[in-house]
Amino acid sequence: MTRITWWPIGHHLLPPDTPLTKDEQMTLQQSLDLAEIEADLAYEKFLDAFDTEEHPEILEQLNTEATVARHRYYDALNADLAH
């Protein structure tokens, strides 16, 4: 699974008066898409563990990972929408 540690989102990351090219915009959209996929996969992993009645500590860890991944996605999305 690809881990994204930096969110290259939106025009606000570029110098002033620098328009995004179509390729740059596609790259930004792909980064958002990957963040969303990562969050979905983390949540599915938690649900699978829950269904198999894993140990509560494992469930808590997986739930935390899923929550963090979802927050990363929302933070990136909101940063782009705010500008």
N, C-alpha and C positions, 0 to 999 in steps of 0.2 A: 504494500500500500504506500502511496506517495504521501509524505508528510510535508505540509506547507508551513513554513515558519515565517514567511514574509508575505504580506498581502498586497500585491501590485494592483490596487483598485483605483480606477477613475482618474479623471483629468486633474484633480487637485494634487496629485503626486508629481505632476510635470511642472516645469518652469512656466511662469505666466505667458499667456499668448502663444502657447504651444499646443496646437490641436492634436488630438489623437488620430492616428492613421487607422484604417480599417483593420490592419494586422494587429496593431497594438490593442484596439478595442476587443478583438477576438481573443487575444491572450488574456486580457483582464476578465472577460466573461468565462473563459476556460478555468481561470484560477478560482472564480466564484463557484463554478460548477464542481470543481474538484473538492473544494471545501464542503460543499453541500453533500457530495457523495461520501466523503470521509465521515461526516456527522451521521449520515444514514447508516453506514456500515457499522459504526461504533454502537449505535442504538440497536441494530439487529443482533449484534454479538451479545449485548446485554440481555435482550429478549430470549435468545437461544439459551443462555445460561440460566435465566429465570425459569424457562420451561423445563429444563433438565434438573431443576432444584439444586443448583450448585451451592456451595458453602456461602453463607451470608457475607463474609468478608470479600469473597470473589465478586459477588453481586454488587456490593458497594463500590469496589474498585472499577468494575465495568460501567456502572451507572455514572460514576464520576468522570470517567474517560468520555462517555457519550455526551454528558452535559458540557464538558469543556469543549469538545469538538463542535457541538451545536452553538455554543457561545462564540467560538472563533468565527464560525460562518456568519452568525448574526452581526457580530462586530464589523466584519468586512463589508457586509451588505449595507449596514447602516452608515458606515463611513462613506461609502460611495453615494448613498442617497442624500446624505447631509450636505454634499457639495454640489 
